[in-house]
Amino acid sequence: MTNFDGIIDILDIVRIINQIMGNSELNEDEFTAADFNADGIVDILDIIQIVNYILANLKKSTTFLWLQLLVLHIHFRFFSI
Ligand SMILES: [Ca+2]
C-alpha cells in the first residue's frame, strides 16, 4: 500500500503519475507501495484504485473535488486518442 509518508493522499498519486510519465523514478519500496493491485506494474489502474481508496475515505471536501478533476485529467491524458 502506498506509504511514502504513512498516508495515502494526492501527493502519492502525483508521484506515481510522475513515475508513469517518466518524470521521476520511484525507489524499490515506493514502487512496491505504489503497485496497489500487486501486478508488478505501476500504471493507471493503480492510480484509479488508489483514488477510489481515497474517495472511500473522503466524501465532501475540497480534496474530493480536486480528485474528481484529477481523475478527469488522467482519463483524458491516457484514454483520449
Ligand atoms: Ca499495479
PDB file of the backbone (N, CA, C, O) and the ligand in Angstrom, with CONECT records:
HET     CA  A 101       1
ATOM      1  N   MET A   1       0.846  -1.191   0.000  1.00  0.00           N
ATOM      2  CA  MET A   1       0.000   0.000   0.000  1.00  0.00           C
ATOM      3  C   MET A   1       0.885   1.246   0.000  1.00  0.00           C
ATOM      4  O   MET A   1       1.934   1.290   0.644  1.00  0.00           O
ATOM      5  N   THR A   2       0.446   2.217  -0.715  1.00  0.00           N
ATOM      6  CA  THR A   2       1.236   3.435  -0.828  1.00  0.00           C
ATOM      7  C   THR A   2       1.496   4.035   0.538  1.00  0.00           C
ATOM      8  O   THR A   2       0.575   4.299   1.310  1.00  0.00           O
ATOM      9  N   ASN A   3       2.757   4.241   0.813  1.00  0.00           N
ATOM     10  CA  ASN A   3       3.096   4.624   2.179  1.00  0.00           C
ATOM     11  C   ASN A   3       4.312   5.528   2.211  1.00  0.00           C
ATOM     12  O   ASN A   3       5.177   5.399   3.077  1.00  0.00           O
ATOM     13  N   PHE A   4       4.369   6.448   1.254  1.00  0.00           N
ATOM     14  CA  PHE A   4       5.533   7.314   1.192  1.00  0.00           C
ATOM     15  C   PHE A   4       5.670   8.147   2.461  1.00  0.00           C
ATOM     16  O   PHE A   4       6.779   8.409   2.925  1.00  0.00           O
ATOM     17  N   ASP A   5       4.540   8.558   3.015  1.00  0.00           N
ATOM     18  CA  ASP A   5       4.581   9.347   4.239  1.00  0.00           C
ATOM     19  C   ASP A   5       3.619   8.798   5.284  1.00  0.00           C
ATOM     20  O   ASP A   5       3.292   9.480   6.255  1.00  0.00           O
ATOM     21  N   GLY A   6       3.173   7.575   5.083  1.00  0.00           N
ATOM     22  CA  GLY A   6       2.261   6.964   6.036  1.00  0.00           C
ATOM     23  C   GLY A   6       0.806   7.240   5.750  1.00  0.00           C
ATOM     24  O   GLY A   6      -0.076   6.668   6.390  1.00  0.00           O
ATOM     25  N   ILE A   7       0.546   8.118   4.786  1.00  0.00           N
ATOM     26  CA  ILE A   7      -0.828   8.473   4.453  1.00  0.00           C
ATOM     27  C   ILE A   7      -0.990   8.393   2.939  1.00  0.00           C
ATOM     28  O   ILE A   7      -0.148   8.893   2.193  1.00  0.00           O
ATOM     29  N   ILE A   8      -2.054   7.774   2.495  1.00  0.00           N
ATOM     30  CA  ILE A   8      -2.340   7.756   1.060  1.00  0.00           C
ATOM     31  C   ILE A   8      -3.062   9.049   0.714  1.00  0.00           C
ATOM     32  O   ILE A   8      -4.174   9.296   1.180  1.00  0.00           O
ATOM     33  N   ASP A   9      -2.435   9.851  -0.088  1.00  0.00           N
ATOM     34  CA  ASP A   9      -3.068  11.115  -0.430  1.00  0.00           C
ATOM     35  C   ASP A   9      -2.679  11.551  -1.837  1.00  0.00           C
ATOM     36  O   ASP A   9      -2.064  10.803  -2.597  1.00  0.00           O
ATOM     37  N   ILE A  10      -3.049  12.759  -2.151  1.00  0.00           N
ATOM     38  CA  ILE A  10      -2.829  13.271  -3.502  1.00  0.00           C
ATOM     39  C   ILE A  10      -1.348  13.296  -3.854  1.00  0.00           C
ATOM     40  O   ILE A  10      -0.979  13.070  -5.007  1.00  0.00           O
ATOM     41  N   LEU A  11      -0.508  13.566  -2.877  1.00  0.00           N
ATOM     42  CA  LEU A  11       0.925  13.627  -3.164  1.00  0.00           C
ATOM     43  C   LEU A  11       1.439  12.285  -3.659  1.00  0.00           C
ATOM     44  O   LEU A  11       2.311  12.228  -4.527  1.00  0.00           O
ATOM     45  N   ASP A  12       0.899  11.210  -3.107  1.00  0.00           N
ATOM     46  CA  ASP A  12       1.294   9.884  -3.580  1.00  0.00           C
ATOM     47  C   ASP A  12       0.889   9.699  -5.036  1.00  0.00           C
ATOM     48  O   ASP A  12       1.649   9.172  -5.849  1.00  0.00           O
ATOM     49  N   ILE A  13      -0.311  10.139  -5.343  1.00  0.00           N
ATOM     50  CA  ILE A  13      -0.800   9.998  -6.722  1.00  0.00           C
ATOM     51  C   ILE A  13       0.059  10.799  -7.679  1.00  0.00           C
ATOM     52  O   ILE A  13       0.402  10.327  -8.762  1.00  0.00           O
ATOM     53  N   VAL A  14       0.405  12.008  -7.278  1.00  0.00           N
ATOM     54  CA  VAL A  14       1.249  12.849  -8.127  1.00  0.00           C
ATOM     55  C   VAL A  14       2.584  12.166  -8.387  1.00  0.00           C
ATOM     56  O   VAL A  14       3.088  12.191  -9.510  1.00  0.00           O
ATOM     57  N   ARG A  15       3.155  11.559  -7.362  1.00  0.00           N
ATOM     58  CA  ARG A  15       4.441  10.878  -7.536  1.00  0.00           C
ATOM     59  C   ARG A  15       4.313   9.682  -8.469  1.00  0.00           C
ATOM     60  O   ARG A  15       5.198   9.424  -9.285  1.00  0.00           O
ATOM     61  N   ILE A  16       3.212   8.958  -8.345  1.00  0.00           N
ATOM     62  CA  ILE A  16       3.005   7.801  -9.225  1.00  0.00           C
ATOM     63  C   ILE A  16       2.815   8.261 -10.662  1.00  0.00           C
ATOM     64  O   ILE A  16       3.332   7.644 -11.594  1.00  0.00           O
ATOM     65  N   ILE A  17       2.070   9.350 -10.837  1.00  0.00           N
ATOM     66  CA  ILE A  17       1.900   9.899 -12.190  1.00  0.00           C
ATOM     67  C   ILE A  17       3.253  10.280 -12.764  1.00  0.00           C
ATOM     68  O   ILE A  17       3.533  10.001 -13.930  1.00  0.00           O
ATOM     69  N   ASN A  18       4.087  10.910 -11.964  1.00  0.00           N
ATOM     70  CA  ASN A  18       5.421  11.286 -12.430  1.00  0.00           C
ATOM     71  C   ASN A  18       6.229  10.059 -12.836  1.00  0.00           C
ATOM     72  O   ASN A  18       6.977  10.092 -13.813  1.00  0.00           O
ATOM     73  N   GLN A  19       6.072   8.980 -12.076  1.00  0.00           N
ATOM     74  CA  GLN A  19       6.740   7.735 -12.416  1.00  0.00           C
ATOM     75  C   GLN A  19       6.255   7.226 -13.767  1.00  0.00           C
ATOM     76  O   GLN A  19       7.062   6.859 -14.621  1.00  0.00           O
ATOM     77  N   ILE A  20       4.945   7.205 -13.962  1.00  0.00           N
ATOM     78  CA  ILE A  20       4.375   6.691 -15.210  1.00  0.00           C
ATOM     79  C   ILE A  20       4.794   7.562 -16.386  1.00  0.00           C
ATOM     80  O   ILE A  20       5.079   7.060 -17.473  1.00  0.00           O
ATOM     81  N   MET A  21       4.828   8.865 -16.159  1.00  0.00           N
ATOM     82  CA  MET A  21       5.168   9.784 -17.240  1.00  0.00           C
ATOM     83  C   MET A  21       6.672   9.847 -17.476  1.00  0.00           C
ATOM     84  O   MET A  21       7.134  10.483 -18.423  1.00  0.00           O
ATOM     85  N   GLY A  22       7.433   9.183 -16.608  1.00  0.00           N
ATOM     86  CA  GLY A  22       8.869   9.153 -16.774  1.00  0.00           C
ATOM     87  C   GLY A  22       9.576  10.389 -16.257  1.00  0.00           C
ATOM     88  O   GLY A  22      10.741  10.626 -16.576  1.00  0.00           O
ATOM     89  N   ASN A  23       8.867  11.180 -15.455  1.00  0.00           N
ATOM     90  CA  ASN A  23       9.461  12.410 -14.924  1.00  0.00           C
ATOM     91  C   ASN A  23      10.307  12.157 -13.681  1.00  0.00           C
ATOM     92  O   ASN A  23      11.163  12.970 -13.332  1.00  0.00           O
ATOM     93  N   SER A  24      10.070  11.044 -13.023  1.00  0.00           N
ATOM     94  CA  SER A  24      10.866  10.704 -11.848  1.00  0.00           C
ATOM     95  C   SER A  24      10.792   9.197 -11.641  1.00  0.00           C
ATOM     96  O   SER A  24       9.932   8.523 -12.208  1.00  0.00           O
ATOM     97  N   GLU A  25      11.686   8.686 -10.838  1.00  0.00           N
ATOM     98  CA  GLU A  25      11.736   7.254 -10.565  1.00  0.00           C
ATOM     99  C   GLU A  25      11.365   6.995  -9.117  1.00  0.00           C
ATOM    100  O   GLU A  25      11.765   7.729  -8.213  1.00  0.00           O
ATOM    101  N   LEU A  26      10.595   5.943  -8.915  1.00  0.00           N
ATOM    102  CA  LEU A  26      10.303   5.502  -7.565  1.00  0.00           C
ATOM    103  C   LEU A  26      11.382   4.505  -7.149  1.00  0.00           C
ATOM    104  O   LEU A  26      11.846   3.703  -7.960  1.00  0.00           O
ATOM    105  N   ASN A  27      11.772   4.564  -5.882  1.00  0.00           N
ATOM    106  CA  ASN A  27      12.700   3.534  -5.426  1.00  0.00           C
ATOM    107  C   ASN A  27      11.934   2.225  -5.213  1.00  0.00           C
ATOM    108  O   ASN A  27      10.717   2.171  -5.391  1.00  0.00           O
ATOM    109  N   GLU A  28      12.652   1.190  -4.837  1.00  0.00           N
ATOM    110  CA  GLU A  28      12.033  -0.143  -4.767  1.00  0.00           C
ATOM    111  C   GLU A  28      10.870  -0.187  -3.783  1.00  0.00           C
ATOM    112  O   GLU A  28       9.821  -0.763  -4.072  1.00  0.00           O
ATOM    113  N   ASP A  29      11.066   0.426  -2.623  1.00  0.00           N
ATOM    114  CA  ASP A  29       9.998   0.418  -1.624  1.00  0.00           C
ATOM    115  C   ASP A  29       8.789   1.215  -2.111  1.00  0.00           C
ATOM    116  O   ASP A  29       7.640   0.812  -1.928  1.00  0.00           O
ATOM    117  N   GLU A  30       9.080   2.350  -2.734  1.00  0.00           N
ATOM    118  CA  GLU A  30       7.987   3.187  -3.239  1.00  0.00           C
ATOM    119  C   GLU A  30       7.228   2.471  -4.350  1.00  0.00           C
ATOM    120  O   GLU A  30       6.001   2.529  -4.420  1.00  0.00           O
ATOM    121  N   PHE A  31       7.979   1.794  -5.215  1.00  0.00           N
ATOM    122  CA  PHE A  31       7.343   1.065  -6.310  1.00  0.00           C
ATOM    123  C   PHE A  31       6.417  -0.005  -5.759  1.00  0.00           C
ATOM    124  O   PHE A  31       5.281  -0.153  -6.211  1.00  0.00           O
ATOM    125  N   THR A  32       6.911  -0.747  -4.780  1.00  0.00           N
ATOM    126  CA  THR A  32       6.094  -1.800  -4.171  1.00  0.00           C
ATOM    127  C   THR A  32       4.839  -1.212  -3.557  1.00  0.00           C
ATOM    128  O   THR A  32       3.751  -1.777  -3.672  1.00  0.00           O
ATOM    129  N   ALA A  33       5.001  -0.066  -2.903  1.00  0.00           N
ATOM    130  CA  ALA A  33       3.855   0.587  -2.274  1.00  0.00           C
ATOM    131  C   ALA A  33       2.873   1.112  -3.323  1.00  0.00           C
ATOM    132  O   ALA A  33       1.657   1.060  -3.137  1.00  0.00           O
ATOM    133  N   ALA A  34       3.426   1.618  -4.429  1.00  0.00           N
ATOM    134  CA  ALA A  34       2.575   2.224  -5.457  1.00  0.00           C
ATOM    135  C   ALA A  34       1.830   1.174  -6.270  1.00  0.00           C
ATOM    136  O   ALA A  34       0.789   1.457  -6.863  1.00  0.00           O
ATOM    137  N   ASP A  35       2.379  -0.053  -6.292  1.00  0.00           N
ATOM    138  CA  ASP A  35       1.732  -1.130  -7.052  1.00  0.00           C
ATOM    139  C   ASP A  35       0.537  -1.639  -6.260  1.00  0.00           C
ATOM    140  O   ASP A  35       0.568  -2.716  -5.665  1.00  0.00           O
ATOM    141  N   PHE A  36      -0.500  -0.841  -6.274  1.00  0.00           N
ATOM    142  CA  PHE A  36      -1.647  -1.051  -5.377  1.00  0.00           C
ATOM    143  C   PHE A  36      -2.315  -2.398  -5.607  1.00  0.00           C
ATOM    144  O   PHE A  36      -2.727  -3.059  -4.654  1.00  0.00           O
ATOM    145  N   ASN A  37      -2.423  -2.807  -6.864  1.00  0.00           N
ATOM    146  CA  ASN A  37      -3.090  -4.086  -7.161  1.00  0.00           C
ATOM    147  C   ASN A  37      -2.093  -5.244  -7.303  1.00  0.00           C
ATOM    148  O   ASN A  37      -2.460  -6.351  -7.696  1.00  0.00           O
ATOM    149  N   ALA A  38      -0.816  -4.961  -6.971  1.00  0.00           N
ATOM    150  CA  ALA A  38       0.202  -6.012  -6.864  1.00  0.00           C
ATOM    151  C   ALA A  38       0.321  -6.877  -8.117  1.00  0.00           C
ATOM    152  O   ALA A  38       0.413  -8.102  -8.028  1.00  0.00           O
ATOM    153  N   ASP A  39       0.319  -6.227  -9.291  1.00  0.00           N
ATOM    154  CA  ASP A  39       0.517  -6.990 -10.519  1.00  0.00           C
ATOM    155  C   ASP A  39       1.909  -6.771 -11.107  1.00  0.00           C
ATOM    156  O   ASP A  39       2.192  -7.189 -12.230  1.00  0.00           O
ATOM    157  N   GLY A  40       2.772  -6.111 -10.336  1.00  0.00           N
ATOM    158  CA  GLY A  40       4.147  -5.932 -10.779  1.00  0.00           C
ATOM    159  C   GLY A  40       4.365  -4.745 -11.679  1.00  0.00           C
ATOM    160  O   GLY A  40       5.481  -4.499 -12.135  1.00  0.00           O
ATOM    161  N   ILE A  41       3.295  -4.000 -11.941  1.00  0.00           N
ATOM    162  CA  ILE A  41       3.376  -2.828 -12.806  1.00  0.00           C
ATOM    163  C   ILE A  41       2.714  -1.651 -12.099  1.00  0.00           C
ATOM    164  O   ILE A  41       1.648  -1.792 -11.499  1.00  0.00           O
ATOM    165  N   VAL A  42       3.352  -0.499 -12.176  1.00  0.00           N
ATOM    166  CA  VAL A  42       2.724   0.714 -11.661  1.00  0.00           C
ATOM    167  C   VAL A  42       2.146   1.458 -12.858  1.00  0.00           C
ATOM    168  O   VAL A  42       2.881   1.968 -13.704  1.00  0.00           O
ATOM    169  N   ASP A  43       0.827   1.510 -12.913  1.00  0.00           N
ATOM    170  CA  ASP A  43       0.187   2.142 -14.062  1.00  0.00           C
ATOM    171  C   ASP A  43      -1.115   2.821 -13.653  1.00  0.00           C
ATOM    172  O   ASP A  43      -1.403   3.008 -12.471  1.00  0.00           O
ATOM    173  N   ILE A  44      -1.887   3.181 -14.672  1.00  0.00           N
ATOM    174  CA  ILE A  44      -3.119   3.933 -14.434  1.00  0.00           C
ATOM    175  C   ILE A  44      -4.093   3.151 -13.576  1.00  0.00           C
ATOM    176  O   ILE A  44      -4.871   3.750 -12.833  1.00  0.00           O
ATOM    177  N   LEU A  45      -4.072   1.836 -13.659  1.00  0.00           N
ATOM    178  CA  LEU A  45      -5.002   1.031 -12.873  1.00  0.00           C
ATOM    179  C   LEU A  45      -4.723   1.188 -11.384  1.00  0.00           C
ATOM    180  O   LEU A  45      -5.641   1.208 -10.564  1.00  0.00           O
ATOM    181  N   ASP A  46      -3.431   1.300 -11.046  1.00  0.00           N
ATOM    182  CA  ASP A  46      -3.094   1.519  -9.637  1.00  0.00           C
ATOM    183  C   ASP A  46      -3.608   2.880  -9.177  1.00  0.00           C
ATOM    184  O   ASP A  46      -4.137   3.015  -8.074  1.00  0.00           O
ATOM    185  N   ILE A  47      -3.446   3.875 -10.029  1.00  0.00           N
ATOM    186  CA  ILE A  47      -3.913   5.214  -9.660  1.00  0.00           C
ATOM    187  C   ILE A  47      -5.416   5.213  -9.432  1.00  0.00           C
ATOM    188  O   ILE A  47      -5.908   5.785  -8.459  1.00  0.00           O
ATOM    189  N   ILE A  48      -6.139   4.567 -10.336  1.00  0.00           N
ATOM    190  CA  ILE A  48      -7.600   4.528 -10.204  1.00  0.00           C
ATOM    191  C   ILE A  48      -7.994   3.871  -8.889  1.00  0.00           C
ATOM    192  O   ILE A  48      -8.894   4.345  -8.196  1.00  0.00           O
ATOM    193  N   GLN A  49      -7.318   2.781  -8.547  1.00  0.00           N
ATOM    194  CA  GLN A  49      -7.663   2.079  -7.312  1.00  0.00           C
ATOM    195  C   GLN A  49      -7.294   2.904  -6.081  1.00  0.00           C
ATOM    196  O   GLN A  49      -8.005   2.900  -5.076  1.00  0.00           O
ATOM    197  N   ILE A  50      -6.168   3.609  -6.179  1.00  0.00           N
ATOM    198  CA  ILE A  50      -5.765   4.464  -5.056  1.00  0.00           C
ATOM    199  C   ILE A  50      -6.752   5.614  -4.895  1.00  0.00           C
ATOM    200  O   ILE A  50      -7.143   5.961  -3.781  1.00  0.00           O
ATOM    201  N   VAL A  51      -7.152   6.204  -6.033  1.00  0.00           N
ATOM    202  CA  VAL A  51      -8.143   7.285  -5.972  1.00  0.00           C
ATOM    203  C   VAL A  51      -9.440   6.768  -5.355  1.00  0.00           C
ATOM    204  O   VAL A  51     -10.040   7.429  -4.508  1.00  0.00           O
ATOM    205  N   ASN A  52      -9.861   5.591  -5.782  1.00  0.00           N
ATOM    206  CA  ASN A  52     -11.083   5.015  -5.220  1.00  0.00           C
ATOM    207  C   ASN A  52     -10.937   4.787  -3.719  1.00  0.00           C
ATOM    208  O   ASN A  52     -11.878   4.986  -2.950  1.00  0.00           O
ATOM    209  N   TYR A  53      -9.734   4.364  -3.317  1.00  0.00           N
ATOM    210  CA  TYR A  53      -9.486   4.151  -1.892  1.00  0.00           C
ATOM    211  C   TYR A  53      -9.618   5.462  -1.121  1.00  0.00           C
ATOM    212  O   TYR A  53     -10.221   5.520  -0.050  1.00  0.00           O
ATOM    213  N   ILE A  54      -9.033   6.515  -1.703  1.00  0.00           N
ATOM    214  CA  ILE A  54      -9.107   7.816  -1.048  1.00  0.00           C
ATOM    215  C   ILE A  54     -10.552   8.294  -0.991  1.00  0.00           C
ATOM    216  O   ILE A  54     -11.009   8.813   0.028  1.00  0.00           O
ATOM    217  N   LEU A  55     -11.264   8.112  -2.106  1.00  0.00           N
ATOM    218  CA  LEU A  55     -12.650   8.575  -2.157  1.00  0.00           C
ATOM    219  C   LEU A  55     -13.523   7.821  -1.160  1.00  0.00           C
ATOM    220  O   LEU A  55     -14.510   8.360  -0.660  1.00  0.00           O
ATOM    221  N   ALA A  56     -13.160   6.580  -0.874  1.00  0.00           N
ATOM    222  CA  ALA A  56     -13.924   5.810   0.094  1.00  0.00           C
ATOM    223  C   ALA A  56     -13.769   6.386   1.495  1.00  0.00           C
ATOM    224  O   ALA A  56     -14.595   6.154   2.378  1.00  0.00           O
ATOM    225  N   ASN A  57     -12.681   7.147   1.676  1.00  0.00           N
ATOM    226  CA  ASN A  57     -12.415   7.722   2.989  1.00  0.00           C
ATOM    227  C   ASN A  57     -12.731   9.213   3.046  1.00  0.00           C
ATOM    228  O   ASN A  57     -12.675   9.841   4.103  1.00  0.00           O
ATOM    229  N   LEU A  58     -13.062   9.758   1.887  1.00  0.00           N
ATOM    230  CA  LEU A  58     -13.416  11.166   1.815  1.00  0.00           C
ATOM    231  C   LEU A  58     -14.764  11.277   1.144  1.00  0.00           C
ATOM    232  O   LEU A  58     -15.043  10.545   0.194  1.00  0.00           O
ATOM    233  N   LYS A  59     -15.575  12.142   1.600  1.00  0.00           N
ATOM    234  CA  LYS A  59     -16.842  12.345   0.917  1.00  0.00           C
ATOM    235  C   LYS A  59     -16.913  13.773   0.407  1.00  0.00           C
ATOM    236  O   LYS A  59     -16.597  14.043  -0.752  1.00  0.00           O
ATOM    237  N   LYS A  60     -17.317  14.658   1.250  1.00  0.00           N
ATOM    238  CA  LYS A  60     -17.467  16.033   0.804  1.00  0.00           C
ATOM    239  C   LYS A  60     -16.323  16.884   1.343  1.00  0.00           C
ATOM    240  O   LYS A  60     -16.220  17.123   2.547  1.00  0.00           O
ATOM    241  N   SER A  61     -15.481  17.330   0.445  1.00  0.00           N
ATOM    242  CA  SER A  61     -14.406  18.221   0.834  1.00  0.00           C
ATOM    243  C   SER A  61     -13.832  18.837  -0.424  1.00  0.00           C
ATOM    244  O   SER A  61     -14.149  18.392  -1.528  1.00  0.00           O
ATOM    245  N   THR A  62     -13.016  19.825  -0.286  1.00  0.00           N
ATOM    246  CA  THR A  62     -12.367  20.402  -1.453  1.00  0.00           C
ATOM    247  C   THR A  62     -11.426  19.382  -2.067  1.00  0.00           C
ATOM    248  O   THR A  62     -11.213  19.382  -3.280  1.00  0.00           O
ATOM    249  N   THR A  63     -10.853  18.499  -1.225  1.00  0.00           N
ATOM    250  CA  THR A  63      -9.974  17.463  -1.751  1.00  0.00           C
ATOM    251  C   THR A  63     -10.738  16.543  -2.683  1.00  0.00           C
ATOM    252  O   THR A  63     -10.215  16.105  -3.708  1.00  0.00           O
ATOM    253  N   PHE A  64     -11.976  16.253  -2.322  1.00  0.00           N
ATOM    254  CA  PHE A  64     -12.806  15.394  -3.157  1.00  0.00           C
ATOM    255  C   PHE A  64     -12.984  16.014  -4.533  1.00  0.00           C
ATOM    256  O   PHE A  64     -12.843  15.328  -5.545  1.00  0.00           O
ATOM    257  N   LEU A  65     -13.289  17.294  -4.578  1.00  0.00           N
ATOM    258  CA  LEU A  65     -13.468  17.977  -5.854  1.00  0.00           C
ATOM    259  C   LEU A  65     -12.157  17.982  -6.636  1.00  0.00           C
ATOM    260  O   LEU A  65     -12.147  17.785  -7.851  1.00  0.00           O
ATOM    261  N   TRP A  66     -11.064  18.208  -5.934  1.00  0.00           N
ATOM    262  CA  TRP A  66      -9.748  18.217  -6.566  1.00  0.00           C
ATOM    263  C   TRP A  66      -9.478  16.864  -7.211  1.00  0.00           C
ATOM    264  O   TRP A  66      -8.974  16.797  -8.332  1.00  0.00           O
ATOM    265  N   LEU A  67      -9.804  15.810  -6.520  1.00  0.00           N
ATOM    266  CA  LEU A  67      -9.576  14.466  -7.043  1.00  0.00           C
ATOM    267  C   LEU A  67     -10.439  14.185  -8.262  1.00  0.00           C
ATOM    268  O   LEU A  67     -10.001  13.524  -9.204  1.00  0.00           O
ATOM    269  N   GLN A  68     -11.655  14.685  -8.240  1.00  0.00           N
ATOM    270  CA  GLN A  68     -12.514  14.475  -9.405  1.00  0.00           C
ATOM    271  C   GLN A  68     -11.891  15.112 -10.635  1.00  0.00           C
ATOM    272  O   GLN A  68     -11.891  14.524 -11.717  1.00  0.00           O
ATOM    273  N   LEU A  69     -11.360  16.315 -10.464  1.00  0.00           N
ATOM    274  CA  LEU A  69     -10.699  16.984 -11.583  1.00  0.00           C
ATOM    275  C   LEU A  69      -9.470  16.203 -12.022  1.00  0.00           C
ATOM    276  O   LEU A  69      -9.196  16.079 -13.215  1.00  0.00           O
ATOM    277  N   LEU A  70      -8.730  15.676 -11.048  1.00  0.00           N
ATOM    278  CA  LEU A  70      -7.529  14.905 -11.365  1.00  0.00           C
ATOM    279  C   LEU A  70      -7.884  13.653 -12.159  1.00  0.00           C
ATOM    280  O   LEU A  70      -7.214  13.319 -13.136  1.00  0.00           O
ATOM    281  N   VAL A  71      -8.923  12.974 -11.741  1.00  0.00           N
ATOM    282  CA  VAL A  71      -9.339  11.750 -12.436  1.00  0.00           C
ATOM    283  C   VAL A  71      -9.754  12.075 -13.862  1.00  0.00           C
ATOM    284  O   VAL A  71      -9.410  11.341 -14.788  1.00  0.00           O
ATOM    285  N   LEU A  72     -10.483  13.157 -14.047  1.00  0.00           N
ATOM    286  CA  LEU A  72     -10.874  13.559 -15.391  1.00  0.00           C
ATOM    287  C   LEU A  72      -9.648  13.833 -16.241  1.00  0.00           C
ATOM    288  O   LEU A  72      -9.586  13.445 -17.408  1.00  0.00           O
ATOM    289  N   HIS A  73      -8.684  14.498 -15.653  1.00  0.00           N
ATOM    290  CA  HIS A  73      -7.452  14.815 -16.373  1.00  0.00           C
ATOM    291  C   HIS A  73      -6.723  13.538 -16.762  1.00  0.00           C
ATOM    292  O   HIS A  73      -6.231  13.426 -17.884  1.00  0.00           O
ATOM    293  N   ILE A  74      -6.646  12.578 -15.850  1.00  0.00           N
ATOM    294  CA  ILE A  74      -5.953  11.322 -16.111  1.00  0.00           C
ATOM    295  C   ILE A  74      -6.651  10.564 -17.241  1.00  0.00           C
ATOM    296  O   ILE A  74      -5.995  10.036 -18.140  1.00  0.00           O
ATOM    297  N   HIS A  75      -7.961  10.515 -17.190  1.00  0.00           N
ATOM    298  CA  HIS A  75      -8.699   9.817 -18.235  1.00  0.00           C
ATOM    299  C   HIS A  75      -8.434  10.459 -19.587  1.00  0.00           C
ATOM    300  O   HIS A  75      -8.234   9.769 -20.586  1.00  0.00           O
ATOM    301  N   PHE A  76      -8.433  11.774 -19.610  1.00  0.00           N
ATOM    302  CA  PHE A  76      -8.203  12.486 -20.858  1.00  0.00           C
ATOM    303  C   PHE A  76      -6.799  12.208 -21.366  1.00  0.00           C
ATOM    304  O   PHE A  76      -6.584  12.014 -22.562  1.00  0.00           O
ATOM    305  N   ARG A  77      -5.846  12.193 -20.441  1.00  0.00           N
ATOM    306  CA  ARG A  77      -4.449  12.041 -20.823  1.00  0.00           C
ATOM    307  C   ARG A  77      -4.142  10.647 -21.353  1.00  0.00           C
ATOM    308  O   ARG A  77      -3.382  10.492 -22.309  1.00  0.00           O
ATOM    309  N   PHE A  78      -4.735   9.639 -20.731  1.00  0.00           N
ATOM    310  CA  PHE A  78      -4.363   8.265 -21.061  1.00  0.00           C
ATOM    311  C   PHE A  78      -5.313   7.587 -22.032  1.00  0.00           C
ATOM    312  O   PHE A  78      -4.924   6.648 -22.727  1.00  0.00           O
ATOM    313  N   PHE A  79      -6.539   8.047 -22.088  1.00  0.00           N
ATOM    314  CA  PHE A  79      -7.528   7.310 -22.861  1.00  0.00           C
ATOM    315  C   PHE A  79      -8.033   8.077 -24.077  1.00  0.00           C
ATOM    316  O   PHE A  79      -8.799   7.538 -24.877  1.00  0.00           O
ATOM    317  N   SER A  80      -7.613   9.320 -24.219  1.00  0.00           N
ATOM    318  CA  SER A  80      -8.013  10.052 -25.418  1.00  0.00           C
ATOM    319  C   SER A  80      -7.121   9.645 -26.582  1.00  0.00           C
ATOM    320  O   SER A  80      -5.977   9.231 -26.394  1.00  0.00           O
ATOM    321  N   ILE A  81      -7.646   9.767 -27.746  1.00  0.00           N
ATOM    322  CA  ILE A  81      -6.881   9.383 -28.936  1.00  0.00           C
ATOM    323  C   ILE A  81      -5.932  10.503 -29.309  1.00  0.00           C
ATOM    324  O   ILE A  81      -5.192  10.385 -30.286  1.00  0.00           O
TER     325      ILE A  81
HETATM  326 CA    CA A 101      -0.213  -2.412 -10.414  1.00  0.00          CA2+
END
